[in-house]
Every structure is written in C-alpha cells, then in structure tokens.
Amino acid sequence: MLSKVLIERELLASTAIGEGVAIPHGKLGAVGEIVACLGRAVKGVEFDSMDGQPTDLFFVLSAPESPTAGR
C-alpha cells in the first residue's frame, strides 16, 4: 500500500534532490501520525535526480490522510 502511494507521488515529479538524497513521501490512511524511515542503497539507484547522480539515501515520510489524525 505504501509503495503504491510513493510510486504515484514519484510520477508527479522526482523527490530526489541531488547529492545522492531523495525524500519520497505520501499520505496513507493506515497511519495515525507522521512516520519516517531511512533507507540506503549501497550501489545507488537511478531516481531522476536533479543533478543526474545516483541516489543512495532515502528519507521516506508517510503522513495520515486526515489532517486531524493523531490529535
């Protein structure tokens, strides 16, 4: 489910900001508060980065669909 949300977000525009870093993010009804996760790809992956370099650090964020969730 999260992967689908993140892929749909990436189709709008890449979340790779350069220097090997990307911040994929999306809203998911299954979470009650913001959840963060750090991922690392040892070899780096093509992620349509602004600087054209491979991305190896991924700061993944998932937020609730409702702005009042978790309150």
PDB file of N, H, CA, C and O in Angstrom:
ATOM      1  N   MET A   1       0.817  -1.192   0.000  1.00  0.00           N
ATOM      2  CA  MET A   1       0.000   0.000   0.000  1.00  0.00           C
ATOM      3  C   MET A   1       0.870   1.270   0.000  1.00  0.00           C
ATOM      4  O   MET A   1       0.646   2.181  -0.797  1.00  0.00           O
ATOM      5  N   LEU A   2       1.858   1.318   0.896  1.00  0.00           N
ATOM      6  H   LEU A   2       2.040   0.577   1.543  1.00  0.00           H
ATOM      7  CA  LEU A   2       2.747   2.487   0.936  1.00  0.00           C
ATOM      8  C   LEU A   2       3.512   2.612  -0.369  1.00  0.00           C
ATOM      9  O   LEU A   2       3.684   3.715  -0.889  1.00  0.00           O
ATOM     10  N   SER A   3       3.970   1.493  -0.898  1.00  0.00           N
ATOM     11  H   SER A   3       3.831   0.597  -0.476  1.00  0.00           H
ATOM     12  CA  SER A   3       4.734   1.563  -2.153  1.00  0.00           C
ATOM     13  C   SER A   3       3.905   2.185  -3.270  1.00  0.00           C
ATOM     14  O   SER A   3       4.430   2.957  -4.071  1.00  0.00           O
ATOM     15  N   LYS A   4       2.621   1.859  -3.333  1.00  0.00           N
ATOM     16  H   LYS A   4       2.194   1.231  -2.682  1.00  0.00           H
ATOM     17  CA  LYS A   4       1.744   2.432  -4.364  1.00  0.00           C
ATOM     18  C   LYS A   4       1.646   3.948  -4.201  1.00  0.00           C
ATOM     19  O   LYS A   4       1.727   4.688  -5.181  1.00  0.00           O
ATOM     20  N   VAL A   5       1.471   4.406  -2.962  1.00  0.00           N
ATOM     21  H   VAL A   5       1.405   3.805  -2.166  1.00  0.00           H
ATOM     22  CA  VAL A   5       1.374   5.845  -2.689  1.00  0.00           C
ATOM     23  C   VAL A   5       2.668   6.555  -3.093  1.00  0.00           C
ATOM     24  O   VAL A   5       2.633   7.628  -3.694  1.00  0.00           O
ATOM     25  N   LEU A   6       3.805   5.949  -2.759  1.00  0.00           N
ATOM     26  H   LEU A   6       3.834   5.077  -2.271  1.00  0.00           H
ATOM     27  CA  LEU A   6       5.088   6.572  -3.086  1.00  0.00           C
ATOM     28  C   LEU A   6       5.334   6.597  -4.593  1.00  0.00           C
ATOM     29  O   LEU A   6       5.844   7.584  -5.124  1.00  0.00           O
ATOM     30  N   ILE A   7       4.973   5.516  -5.280  1.00  0.00           N
ATOM     31  H   ILE A   7       4.559   4.715  -4.849  1.00  0.00           H
ATOM     32  CA  ILE A   7       5.146   5.471  -6.741  1.00  0.00           C
ATOM     33  C   ILE A   7       4.263   6.519  -7.412  1.00  0.00           C
ATOM     34  O   ILE A   7       4.709   7.222  -8.319  1.00  0.00           O
ATOM     35  N   GLU A   8       3.011   6.623  -6.966  1.00  0.00           N
ATOM     36  H   GLU A   8       2.649   6.052  -6.229  1.00  0.00           H
ATOM     37  CA  GLU A   8       2.113   7.636  -7.537  1.00  0.00           C
ATOM     38  C   GLU A   8       2.680   9.042  -7.329  1.00  0.00           C
ATOM     39  O   GLU A   8       2.576   9.886  -8.219  1.00  0.00           O
ATOM     40  N   ARG A   9       3.273   9.298  -6.171  1.00  0.00           N
ATOM     41  H   ARG A   9       3.357   8.613  -5.448  1.00  0.00           H
ATOM     42  CA  ARG A   9       3.870  10.611  -5.905  1.00  0.00           C
ATOM     43  C   ARG A   9       5.068  10.853  -6.814  1.00  0.00           C
ATOM     44  O   ARG A   9       5.245  11.960  -7.322  1.00  0.00           O
ATOM     45  N   GLU A  10       5.889   9.830  -7.022  1.00  0.00           N
ATOM     46  H   GLU A  10       5.745   8.931  -6.609  1.00  0.00           H
ATOM     47  CA  GLU A  10       7.067   9.971  -7.882  1.00  0.00           C
ATOM     48  C   GLU A  10       6.681  10.246  -9.331  1.00  0.00           C
ATOM     49  O   GLU A  10       7.441  10.884 -10.060  1.00  0.00           O
ATOM     50  N   LEU A  11       5.520   9.777  -9.754  1.00  0.00           N
ATOM     51  H   LEU A  11       4.903   9.259  -9.162  1.00  0.00           H
ATOM     52  CA  LEU A  11       5.072  10.035 -11.126  1.00  0.00           C
ATOM     53  C   LEU A  11       4.773  11.515 -11.356  1.00  0.00           C
ATOM     54  O   LEU A  11       4.819  11.990 -12.491  1.00  0.00           O
ATOM     55  N   LEU A  12       4.468  12.242 -10.282  1.00  0.00           N
ATOM     56  H   LEU A  12       4.431  11.856  -9.360  1.00  0.00           H
ATOM     57  CA  LEU A  12       4.230  13.692 -10.409  1.00  0.00           C
ATOM     58  C   LEU A  12       5.538  14.438 -10.644  1.00  0.00           C
ATOM     59  O   LEU A  12       5.615  15.310 -11.509  1.00  0.00           O
ATOM     60  N   ALA A  13       6.545  14.099  -9.886  1.00  0.00           N
ATOM     61  H   ALA A  13       6.483  13.391  -9.183  1.00  0.00           H
ATOM     62  CA  ALA A  13       7.884  14.690 -10.003  1.00  0.00           C
ATOM     63  C   ALA A  13       8.803  13.933  -9.065  1.00  0.00           C
ATOM     64  O   ALA A  13       8.379  13.476  -8.004  1.00  0.00           O
ATOM     65  N   SER A  14      10.051  13.801  -9.452  1.00  0.00           N
ATOM     66  H   SER A  14      10.396  14.172 -10.314  1.00  0.00           H
ATOM     67  CA  SER A  14      11.000  13.078  -8.619  1.00  0.00           C
ATOM     68  C   SER A  14      11.213  13.798  -7.290  1.00  0.00           C
ATOM     69  O   SER A  14      11.235  15.027  -7.227  1.00  0.00           O
ATOM     70  N   THR A  15      11.367  13.010  -6.239  1.00  0.00           N
ATOM     71  H   THR A  15      11.348  12.011  -6.290  1.00  0.00           H
ATOM     72  CA  THR A  15      11.660  13.586  -4.930  1.00  0.00           C
ATOM     73  C   THR A  15      13.157  13.527  -4.631  1.00  0.00           C
ATOM     74  O   THR A  15      13.583  13.817  -3.513  1.00  0.00           O
ATOM     75  N   ALA A  16      13.958  13.150  -5.639  1.00  0.00           N
ATOM     76  H   ALA A  16      13.612  12.914  -6.548  1.00  0.00           H
ATOM     77  CA  ALA A  16      15.411  13.158  -5.484  1.00  0.00           C
ATOM     78  C   ALA A  16      15.890  14.608  -5.570  1.00  0.00           C
ATOM     79  O   ALA A  16      15.601  15.308  -6.540  1.00  0.00           O
ATOM     80  N   ILE A  17      16.615  15.045  -4.559  1.00  0.00           N
ATOM     81  H   ILE A  17      16.850  14.476  -3.771  1.00  0.00           H
ATOM     82  CA  ILE A  17      17.030  16.455  -4.503  1.00  0.00           C
ATOM     83  C   ILE A  17      18.489  16.664  -4.876  1.00  0.00           C
ATOM     84  O   ILE A  17      18.962  17.800  -4.920  1.00  0.00           O
ATOM     85  N   GLY A  18      19.206  15.577  -5.146  1.00  0.00           N
ATOM     86  H   GLY A  18      18.822  14.655  -5.110  1.00  0.00           H
ATOM     87  CA  GLY A  18      20.606  15.681  -5.520  1.00  0.00           C
ATOM     88  C   GLY A  18      21.524  15.264  -4.393  1.00  0.00           C
ATOM     89  O   GLY A  18      21.083  15.012  -3.272  1.00  0.00           O
ATOM     90  N   GLU A  19      22.822  15.193  -4.710  1.00  0.00           N
ATOM     91  H   GLU A  19      23.180  15.398  -5.621  1.00  0.00           H
ATOM     92  CA  GLU A  19      23.841  14.778  -3.737  1.00  0.00           C
ATOM     93  C   GLU A  19      23.542  13.396  -3.165  1.00  0.00           C
ATOM     94  O   GLU A  19      23.946  13.089  -2.043  1.00  0.00           O
ATOM     95  N   GLY A  20      22.827  12.548  -3.940  1.00  0.00           N
ATOM     96  H   GLY A  20      22.499  12.797  -4.851  1.00  0.00           H
ATOM     97  CA  GLY A  20      22.531  11.189  -3.508  1.00  0.00           C
ATOM     98  C   GLY A  20      21.361  11.059  -2.554  1.00  0.00           C
ATOM     99  O   GLY A  20      21.181  10.005  -1.944  1.00  0.00           O
ATOM    100  N   VAL A  21      20.551  12.118  -2.409  1.00  0.00           N
ATOM    101  H   VAL A  21      20.697  12.974  -2.905  1.00  0.00           H
ATOM    102  CA  VAL A  21      19.459  12.127  -1.428  1.00  0.00           C
ATOM    103  C   VAL A  21      18.100  12.259  -2.117  1.00  0.00           C
ATOM    104  O   VAL A  21      17.942  13.021  -3.071  1.00  0.00           O
ATOM    105  N   ALA A  22      17.119  11.495  -1.608  1.00  0.00           N
ATOM    106  H   ALA A  22      17.247  10.877  -0.833  1.00  0.00           H
ATOM    107  CA  ALA A  22      15.729  11.622  -2.059  1.00  0.00           C
ATOM    108  C   ALA A  22      14.828  11.614  -0.825  1.00  0.00           C
ATOM    109  O   ALA A  22      15.159  11.016   0.199  1.00  0.00           O
ATOM    110  N   ILE A  23      13.683  12.287  -0.943  1.00  0.00           N
ATOM    111  H   ILE A  23      13.414  12.772  -1.775  1.00  0.00           H
ATOM    112  CA  ILE A  23      12.722  12.354   0.158  1.00  0.00           C
ATOM    113  C   ILE A  23      11.344  11.937  -0.362  1.00  0.00           C
ATOM    114  O   ILE A  23      10.446  12.769  -0.489  1.00  0.00           O
ATOM    115  N   PRO A  24      11.182  10.637  -0.662  1.00  0.00           N
ATOM    116  CA  PRO A  24       9.873  10.172  -1.102  1.00  0.00           C
ATOM    117  C   PRO A  24       8.857  10.320   0.030  1.00  0.00           C
ATOM    118  O   PRO A  24       9.167  10.053   1.191  1.00  0.00           O
ATOM    119  N   HIS A  25       7.657  10.743  -0.313  1.00  0.00           N
ATOM    120  H   HIS A  25       7.405  10.960  -1.256  1.00  0.00           H
ATOM    121  CA  HIS A  25       6.651  10.976   0.728  1.00  0.00           C
ATOM    122  C   HIS A  25       5.251  10.818   0.160  1.00  0.00           C
ATOM    123  O   HIS A  25       5.035  10.922  -1.048  1.00  0.00           O
ATOM    124  N   GLY A  26       4.306  10.566   1.054  1.00  0.00           N
ATOM    125  H   GLY A  26       4.481  10.481   2.035  1.00  0.00           H
ATOM    126  CA  GLY A  26       2.925  10.426   0.631  1.00  0.00           C
ATOM    127  C   GLY A  26       2.003  10.299   1.827  1.00  0.00           C
ATOM    128  O   GLY A  26       2.448  10.130   2.963  1.00  0.00           O
ATOM    129  N   LYS A  27       0.705  10.384   1.551  1.00  0.00           N
ATOM    130  H   LYS A  27       0.344  10.521   0.629  1.00  0.00           H
ATOM    131  CA  LYS A  27      -0.309  10.267   2.595  1.00  0.00           C
ATOM    132  C   LYS A  27      -0.931   8.873   2.538  1.00  0.00           C
ATOM    133  O   LYS A  27      -1.188   8.327   1.466  1.00  0.00           O
ATOM    134  N   LEU A  28      -1.165   8.318   3.728  1.00  0.00           N
ATOM    135  H   LEU A  28      -0.957   8.762   4.599  1.00  0.00           H
ATOM    136  CA  LEU A  28      -1.673   6.957   3.816  1.00  0.00           C
ATOM    137  C   LEU A  28      -2.670   6.868   4.963  1.00  0.00           C
ATOM    138  O   LEU A  28      -2.362   7.264   6.087  1.00  0.00           O
ATOM    139  N   GLY A  29      -3.856   6.353   4.689  1.00  0.00           N
ATOM    140  H   GLY A  29      -4.107   6.031   3.776  1.00  0.00           H
ATOM    141  CA  GLY A  29      -4.895   6.247   5.702  1.00  0.00           C
ATOM    142  C   GLY A  29      -4.550   5.302   6.840  1.00  0.00           C
ATOM    143  O   GLY A  29      -5.137   5.389   7.918  1.00  0.00           O
ATOM    144  N   ALA A  30      -3.606   4.403   6.614  1.00  0.00           N
ATOM    145  H   ALA A  30      -3.129   4.332   5.738  1.00  0.00           H
ATOM    146  CA  ALA A  30      -3.256   3.410   7.627  1.00  0.00           C
ATOM    147  C   ALA A  30      -2.362   3.957   8.736  1.00  0.00           C
ATOM    148  O   ALA A  30      -2.112   3.257   9.717  1.00  0.00           O
ATOM    149  N   VAL A  31      -1.877   5.178   8.606  1.00  0.00           N
ATOM    150  H   VAL A  31      -2.080   5.747   7.809  1.00  0.00           H
ATOM    151  CA  VAL A  31      -1.025   5.742   9.658  1.00  0.00           C
ATOM    152  C   VAL A  31      -1.778   6.835  10.404  1.00  0.00           C
ATOM    153  O   VAL A  31      -2.571   7.572   9.817  1.00  0.00           O
ATOM    154  N   GLY A  32      -1.521   6.929  11.709  1.00  0.00           N
ATOM    155  H   GLY A  32      -0.877   6.330  12.186  1.00  0.00           H
ATOM    156  CA  GLY A  32      -2.203   7.920  12.532  1.00  0.00           C
ATOM    157  C   GLY A  32      -1.366   9.152  12.801  1.00  0.00           C
ATOM    158  O   GLY A  32      -1.880  10.160  13.288  1.00  0.00           O
ATOM    159  N   GLU A  33      -0.076   9.081  12.488  1.00  0.00           N
ATOM    160  H   GLU A  33       0.341   8.262  12.093  1.00  0.00           H
ATOM    161  CA  GLU A  33       0.831  10.212  12.668  1.00  0.00           C
ATOM    162  C   GLU A  33       1.951  10.092  11.649  1.00  0.00           C
ATOM    163  O   GLU A  33       2.069   9.070  10.973  1.00  0.00           O
ATOM    164  N   ILE A  34       2.757  11.107  11.534  1.00  0.00           N
ATOM    165  H   ILE A  34       2.662  11.937  12.083  1.00  0.00           H
ATOM    166  CA  ILE A  34       3.854  11.068  10.569  1.00  0.00           C
ATOM    167  C   ILE A  34       4.840   9.968  10.966  1.00  0.00           C
ATOM    168  O   ILE A  34       5.247   9.852  12.122  1.00  0.00           O
ATOM    169  N   VAL A  35       5.205   9.166   9.965  1.00  0.00           N
ATOM    170  H   VAL A  35       4.874   9.260   9.026  1.00  0.00           H
ATOM    171  CA  VAL A  35       6.163   8.083  10.162  1.00  0.00           C
ATOM    172  C   VAL A  35       7.331   8.335   9.216  1.00  0.00           C
ATOM    173  O   VAL A  35       7.132   8.648   8.042  1.00  0.00           O
ATOM    174  N   ALA A  36       8.550   8.198   9.732  1.00  0.00           N
ATOM    175  H   ALA A  36       8.712   7.944  10.686  1.00  0.00           H
ATOM    176  CA  ALA A  36       9.744   8.413   8.915  1.00  0.00           C
ATOM    177  C   ALA A  36      10.610   7.161   8.936  1.00  0.00           C
ATOM    178  O   ALA A  36      10.636   6.415   9.914  1.00  0.00           O
ATOM    179  N   CYS A  37      11.315   6.954   7.835  1.00  0.00           N
ATOM    180  H   CYS A  37      11.294   7.561   7.041  1.00  0.00           H
ATOM    181  CA  CYS A  37      12.202   5.800   7.718  1.00  0.00           C
ATOM    182  C   CYS A  37      13.392   6.205   6.852  1.00  0.00           C
ATOM    183  O   CYS A  37      13.241   6.965   5.896  1.00  0.00           O
ATOM    184  N   LEU A  38      14.552   5.703   7.186  1.00  0.00           N
ATOM    185  H   LEU A  38      14.674   5.086   7.963  1.00  0.00           H
ATOM    186  CA  LEU A  38      15.755   5.961   6.402  1.00  0.00           C
ATOM    187  C   LEU A  38      16.143   4.688   5.679  1.00  0.00           C
ATOM    188  O   LEU A  38      16.220   3.619   6.284  1.00  0.00           O
ATOM    189  N   GLY A  39      16.387   4.804   4.383  1.00  0.00           N
ATOM    190  H   GLY A  39      16.324   5.673   3.891  1.00  0.00           H
ATOM    191  CA  GLY A  39      16.843   3.668   3.594  1.00  0.00           C
ATOM    192  C   GLY A  39      18.128   4.020   2.872  1.00  0.00           C
ATOM    193  O   GLY A  39      18.362   5.177   2.524  1.00  0.00           O
ATOM    194  N   ARG A  40      18.960   3.010   2.651  1.00  0.00           N
ATOM    195  H   ARG A  40      18.770   2.070   2.934  1.00  0.00           H
ATOM    196  CA  ARG A  40      20.236   3.230   1.968  1.00  0.00           C
ATOM    197  C   ARG A  40      20.421   2.175   0.888  1.00  0.00           C
ATOM    198  O   ARG A  40      20.252   0.981   1.137  1.00  0.00           O
ATOM    199  N   ALA A  41      20.764   2.621  -0.299  1.00  0.00           N
ATOM    200  H   ALA A  41      20.901   3.590  -0.501  1.00  0.00           H
ATOM    201  CA  ALA A  41      21.092   1.713  -1.402  1.00  0.00           C
ATOM    202  C   ALA A  41      22.600   1.797  -1.606  1.00  0.00           C
ATOM    203  O   ALA A  41      23.105   2.813  -2.082  1.00  0.00           O
ATOM    204  N   VAL A  42      23.309   0.754  -1.256  1.00  0.00           N
ATOM    205  H   VAL A  42      22.899  -0.072  -0.870  1.00  0.00           H
ATOM    206  CA  VAL A  42      24.778   0.762  -1.267  1.00  0.00           C
ATOM    207  C   VAL A  42      25.341   1.165  -2.629  1.00  0.00           C
ATOM    208  O   VAL A  42      26.280   1.958  -2.699  1.00  0.00           O
ATOM    209  N   LYS A  43      24.779   0.630  -3.703  1.00  0.00           N
ATOM    210  H   LYS A  43      24.016  -0.014  -3.646  1.00  0.00           H
ATOM    211  CA  LYS A  43      25.275   0.946  -5.047  1.00  0.00           C
ATOM    212  C   LYS A  43      24.637   2.193  -5.636  1.00  0.00           C
ATOM    213  O   LYS A  43      25.101   2.687  -6.663  1.00  0.00           O
ATOM    214  N   GLY A  44      23.586   2.713  -5.015  1.00  0.00           N
ATOM    215  H   GLY A  44      23.208   2.311  -4.181  1.00  0.00           H
ATOM    216  CA  GLY A  44      22.867   3.856  -5.572  1.00  0.00           C
ATOM    217  C   GLY A  44      21.948   3.403  -6.695  1.00  0.00           C
ATOM    218  O   GLY A  44      22.220   2.413  -7.373  1.00  0.00           O
ATOM    219  N   VAL A  45      20.861   4.134  -6.884  1.00  0.00           N
ATOM    220  H   VAL A  45      20.639   4.939  -6.333  1.00  0.00           H
ATOM    221  CA  VAL A  45      19.904   3.805  -7.940  1.00  0.00           C
ATOM    222  C   VAL A  45      19.540   5.065  -8.721  1.00  0.00           C
ATOM    223  O   VAL A  45      19.587   6.174  -8.189  1.00  0.00           O
ATOM    224  N   GLU A  46      19.182   4.882  -9.968  1.00  0.00           N
ATOM    225  H   GLU A  46      19.144   3.981 -10.400  1.00  0.00           H
ATOM    226  CA  GLU A  46      18.709   5.990 -10.789  1.00  0.00           C
ATOM    227  C   GLU A  46      17.352   6.418 -10.242  1.00  0.00           C
ATOM    228  O   GLU A  46      16.434   5.603 -10.153  1.00  0.00           O
ATOM    229  N   PHE A  47      17.224   7.677  -9.879  1.00  0.00           N
ATOM    230  H   PHE A  47      17.970   8.339  -9.952  1.00  0.00           H
ATOM    231  CA  PHE A  47      15.980   8.161  -9.271  1.00  0.00           C
ATOM    232  C   PHE A  47      15.578   9.510  -9.852  1.00  0.00           C
ATOM    233  O   PHE A  47      14.877  10.287  -9.204  1.00  0.00           O
ATOM    234  N   ASP A  48      16.027   9.787 -11.081  1.00  0.00           N
ATOM    235  H   ASP A  48      16.597   9.156 -11.607  1.00  0.00           H
ATOM    236  CA  ASP A  48      15.706  11.039 -11.771  1.00  0.00           C
ATOM    237  C   ASP A  48      16.079  12.261 -10.928  1.00  0.00           C
ATOM    238  O   ASP A  48      15.308  13.211 -10.792  1.00  0.00           O
ATOM    239  N   SER A  49      17.279  12.199 -10.374  1.00  0.00           N
ATOM    240  H   SER A  49      17.906  11.427 -10.484  1.00  0.00           H
ATOM    241  CA  SER A  49      17.768  13.274  -9.515  1.00  0.00           C
ATOM    242  C   SER A  49      18.049  14.547 -10.301  1.00  0.00           C
ATOM    243  O   SER A  49      18.373  14.495 -11.487  1.00  0.00           O
ATOM    244  N   MET A  50      17.922  15.680  -9.638  1.00  0.00           N
ATOM    245  H   MET A  50      17.658  15.722  -8.674  1.00  0.00           H
ATOM    246  CA  MET A  50      18.172  16.978 -10.273  1.00  0.00           C
ATOM    247  C   MET A  50      19.599  17.085 -10.811  1.00  0.00           C
ATOM    248  O   MET A  50      19.828  17.728 -11.836  1.00  0.00           O
ATOM    249  N   ASP A  51      20.566  16.454 -10.120  1.00  0.00           N
ATOM    250  H   ASP A  51      20.381  15.932  -9.287  1.00  0.00           H
ATOM    251  CA  ASP A  51      21.951  16.544 -10.573  1.00  0.00           C
ATOM    252  C   ASP A  51      22.364  15.360 -11.453  1.00  0.00           C
ATOM    253  O   ASP A  51      23.516  15.278 -11.878  1.00  0.00           O
ATOM    254  N   GLY A  52      21.426  14.441 -11.727  1.00  0.00           N
ATOM    255  H   GLY A  52      20.490  14.508 -11.381  1.00  0.00           H
ATOM    256  CA  GLY A  52      21.703  13.306 -12.597  1.00  0.00           C
ATOM    257  C   GLY A  52      22.517  12.193 -11.958  1.00  0.00           C
ATOM    258  O   GLY A  52      22.846  11.212 -12.625  1.00  0.00           O
ATOM    259  N   GLN A  53      22.849  12.328 -10.679  1.00  0.00           N
ATOM    260  H   GLN A  53      22.582  13.125 -10.137  1.00  0.00           H
ATOM    261  CA  GLN A  53      23.647  11.322  -9.984  1.00  0.00           C
ATOM    262  C   GLN A  53      22.750  10.256  -9.350  1.00  0.00           C
ATOM    263  O   GLN A  53      21.578  10.519  -9.082  1.00  0.00           O
ATOM    264  N   PRO A  54      23.288   9.052  -9.106  1.00  0.00           N
ATOM    265  CA  PRO A  54      22.506   8.012  -8.436  1.00  0.00           C
ATOM    266  C   PRO A  54      22.117   8.439  -7.015  1.00  0.00           C
ATOM    267  O   PRO A  54      22.820   9.214  -6.366  1.00  0.00           O
ATOM    268  N   THR A  55      21.003   7.921  -6.562  1.00  0.00           N
ATOM    269  H   THR A  55      20.433   7.291  -7.088  1.00  0.00           H
ATOM    270  CA  THR A  55      20.515   8.220  -5.214  1.00  0.00           C
ATOM    271  C   THR A  55      20.817   7.037  -4.310  1.00  0.00           C
ATOM    272  O   THR A  55      20.538   5.891  -4.664  1.00  0.00           O
ATOM    273  N   ASP A  56      21.388   7.312  -3.137  1.00  0.00           N
ATOM    274  H   ASP A  56      21.615   8.243  -2.849  1.00  0.00           H
ATOM    275  CA  ASP A  56      21.679   6.218  -2.217  1.00  0.00           C
ATOM    276  C   ASP A  56      21.063   6.398  -0.835  1.00  0.00           C
ATOM    277  O   ASP A  56      21.018   5.440  -0.064  1.00  0.00           O
ATOM    278  N   LEU A  57      20.591   7.587  -0.500  1.00  0.00           N
ATOM    279  H   LEU A  57      20.629   8.365  -1.127  1.00  0.00           H
ATOM    280  CA  LEU A  57      19.911   7.812   0.776  1.00  0.00           C
ATOM    281  C   LEU A  57      18.465   8.221   0.530  1.00  0.00           C
ATOM    282  O   LEU A  57      18.186   9.149  -0.229  1.00  0.00           O
ATOM    283  N   PHE A  58      17.557   7.513   1.182  1.00  0.00           N
ATOM    284  H   PHE A  58      17.783   6.759   1.798  1.00  0.00           H
ATOM    285  CA  PHE A  58      16.129   7.760   1.018  1.00  0.00           C
ATOM    286  C   PHE A  58      15.504   8.055   2.375  1.00  0.00           C
ATOM    287  O   PHE A  58      15.464   7.191   3.250  1.00  0.00           O
ATOM    288  N   PHE A  59      15.024   9.261   2.542  1.00  0.00           N
ATOM    289  H   PHE A  59      15.057   9.964   1.831  1.00  0.00           H
ATOM    290  CA  PHE A  59      14.284   9.635   3.745  1.00  0.00           C
ATOM    291  C   PHE A  59      12.801   9.538   3.388  1.00  0.00           C
ATOM    292  O   PHE A  59      12.244  10.448   2.772  1.00  0.00           O
ATOM    293  N   VAL A  60      12.172   8.441   3.773  1.00  0.00           N
ATOM    294  H   VAL A  60      12.624   7.702   4.273  1.00  0.00           H
ATOM    295  CA  VAL A  60      10.782   8.160   3.398  1.00  0.00           C
ATOM    296  C   VAL A  60       9.845   8.674   4.483  1.00  0.00           C
ATOM    297  O   VAL A  60      10.021   8.364   5.661  1.00  0.00           O
ATOM    298  N   LEU A  61       8.847   9.463   4.083  1.00  0.00           N
ATOM    299  H   LEU A  61       8.705   9.716   3.126  1.00  0.00           H
ATOM    300  CA  LEU A  61       7.872  10.012   5.016  1.00  0.00           C
ATOM    301  C   LEU A  61       6.469   9.599   4.613  1.00  0.00           C
ATOM    302  O   LEU A  61       6.109   9.632   3.436  1.00  0.00           O
ATOM    303  N   SER A  62       5.684   9.209   5.606  1.00  0.00           N
ATOM    304  H   SER A  62       5.976   9.181   6.562  1.00  0.00           H
ATOM    305  CA  SER A  62       4.286   8.895   5.379  1.00  0.00           C
ATOM    306  C   SER A  62       3.463   9.672   6.401  1.00  0.00           C
ATOM    307  O   SER A  62       3.746   9.640   7.599  1.00  0.00           O
ATOM    308  N   ALA A  63       2.454  10.362   5.916  1.00  0.00           N
ATOM    309  H   ALA A  63       2.224  10.388   4.943  1.00  0.00           H
ATOM    310  CA  ALA A  63       1.588  11.176   6.793  1.00  0.00           C
ATOM    311  C   ALA A  63       0.160  10.650   6.700  1.00  0.00           C
ATOM    312  O   ALA A  63      -0.207  10.029   5.702  1.00  0.00           O
ATOM    313  N   PRO A  64      -0.649  10.891   7.727  1.00  0.00           N
ATOM    314  CA  PRO A  64      -2.056  10.484   7.659  1.00  0.00           C
ATOM    315  C   PRO A  64      -2.785  11.244   6.559  1.00  0.00           C
ATOM    316  O   PRO A  64      -2.411  12.365   6.213  1.00  0.00           O
ATOM    317  N   GLU A  65      -3.826  10.625   6.014  1.00  0.00           N
ATOM    318  H   GLU A  65      -4.130   9.714   6.295  1.00  0.00           H
ATOM    319  CA  GLU A  65      -4.639  11.309   5.003  1.00  0.00           C
ATOM    320  C   GLU A  65      -5.420  12.444   5.629  1.00  0.00           C
ATOM    321  O   GLU A  65      -5.636  13.469   4.983  1.00  0.00           O
ATOM    322  N   SER A  66      -5.850  12.289   6.870  1.00  0.00           N
ATOM    323  H   SER A  66      -5.675  11.456   7.395  1.00  0.00           H
ATOM    324  CA  SER A  66      -6.637  13.293   7.562  1.00  0.00           C
ATOM    325  C   SER A  66      -5.715  14.231   8.337  1.00  0.00           C
ATOM    326  O   SER A  66      -4.835  13.764   9.061  1.00  0.00           O
ATOM    327  N   PRO A  67      -5.899  15.548   8.199  1.00  0.00           N
ATOM    328  CA  PRO A  67      -5.051  16.488   8.929  1.00  0.00           C
ATOM    329  C   PRO A  67      -5.275  16.449  10.438  1.00  0.00           C
ATOM    330  O   PRO A  67      -4.450  16.975  11.185  1.00  0.00           O
ATOM    331  N   THR A  68      -6.369  15.840  10.913  1.00  0.00           N
ATOM    332  H   THR A  68      -7.039  15.412  10.307  1.00  0.00           H
ATOM    333  CA  THR A  68      -6.636  15.778  12.338  1.00  0.00           C
ATOM    334  C   THR A  68      -6.306  14.423  12.955  1.00  0.00           C
ATOM    335  O   THR A  68      -6.553  14.213  14.143  1.00  0.00           O
ATOM    336  N   ALA A  69      -5.758  13.508  12.177  1.00  0.00           N
ATOM    337  H   ALA A  69      -5.558  13.678  11.212  1.00  0.00           H
ATOM    338  CA  ALA A  69      -5.396  12.191  12.702  1.00  0.00           C
ATOM    339  C   ALA A  69      -4.308  12.342  13.749  1.00  0.00           C
ATOM    340  O   ALA A  69      -3.411  13.173  13.607  1.00  0.00           O
ATOM    341  N   GLY A  70      -4.388  11.533  14.808  1.00  0.00           N
ATOM    342  H   GLY A  70      -5.117  10.858  14.923  1.00  0.00           H
ATOM    343  CA  GLY A  70      -3.384  11.559  15.858  1.00  0.00           C
ATOM    344  C   GLY A  70      -3.549  12.661  16.870  1.00  0.00           C
ATOM    345  O   GLY A  70      -2.710  12.818  17.757  1.00  0.00           O
ATOM    346  N   ARG A  71      -4.626  13.437  16.757  1.00  0.00           N
ATOM    347  H   ARG A  71      -5.308  13.310  16.036  1.00  0.00           H
ATOM    348  CA  ARG A  71      -4.828  14.543  17.711  1.00  0.00           C
ATOM    349  C   ARG A  71      -5.818  14.165  18.759  1.00  0.00           C
ATOM    350  O   ARG A  71      -6.115  14.966  19.645  1.00  0.00           O
TER     351      ARG A  71
END
